[in-house]
Amino acid sequence: MDQWTKVIAASVSPIIVISACGLLCLAFYNRMAAIVNRLRTASCRRLHPIRRNSIEPNTPSFFSRRGNREH
């Protein structure tokens, strides 16, 4: 009976270690993906700045950008 507990303990230990390594890899991957997403957003904003005041709301170019042809 004592040998069975050693066999079970020896077979369960690698499963726990593999699961722990998988969880750590997933956590690091999620953090890296968040950092890459922020870098992409910052790069996109730097390359294409938002021009909110460049188009007046009641001009034809404003309506054509919104997709509304009616004025």
C-alpha positions in Angstrom: 0.0 0.0 0.0 2.9 2.4 0.8 4.3 1.9 -2.7 1.0 2.8 -4.4 1.0 6.2 -2.7 4.6 6.8 -3.9 3.6 5.8 -7.4 0.5 8.1 -7.4 2.5 11.0 -5.9 5.2 10.5 -8.5 2.7 10.5 -11.4 0.7 13.5 -10.2 3.6 15.8 -9.6 4.5 16.3 -13.3 0.9 17.0 -14.1 0.8 19.8 -11.5 4.1 21.3 -12.7 3.0 21.2 -16.4 -0.3 23.0 -15.4 1.5 25.6 -13.4 3.9 26.3 -16.3 1.0 26.6 -18.7 -0.7 29.1 -16.5 2.5 31.1 -16.1 3.0 31.1 -19.9 -0.6 32.2 -20.4 -0.2 35.1 -17.9 3.0 36.3 -19.6 1.5 36.0 -23.0 -1.5 38.1 -22.0 0.7 40.8 -20.5 2.9 40.9 -23.6 -0.3 41.1 -25.8 -1.5 44.1 -23.8 1.8 45.8 -24.1 1.9 45.2 -27.9 -1.7 46.5 -28.2 -0.8 49.7 -26.4 2.3 50.2 -28.6 0.2 49.7 -31.7 -2.4 52.2 -30.5 0.3 54.8 -29.7 2.0 54.3 -33.0 -1.3 54.6 -34.9 -2.2 57.8 -33.0 1.2 59.2 -33.7 1.0 58.5 -37.4 -2.6 59.5 -37.8 -3.4 62.3 -35.4 -7.1 63.1 -34.7 -8.2 66.3 -36.4 -11.4 67.2 -34.6 -11.3 70.9 -35.4 -10.2 70.8 -39.0 -13.7 70.2 -40.4 -16.7 72.4 -39.5 -19.9 70.5 -38.7 -22.1 72.1 -41.3 -19.9 72.0 -44.3 -20.4 69.5 -47.3 -17.1 67.8 -46.6 -18.3 67.0 -43.0 -21.4 65.3 -44.3 -19.6 63.4 -47.1 -17.2 61.9 -44.5 -20.1 60.8 -42.4 -21.8 59.2 -45.3 -24.8 61.5 -45.3 -25.3 63.2 -48.6 -28.3 65.2 -47.4 -27.7 68.7 -46.1 
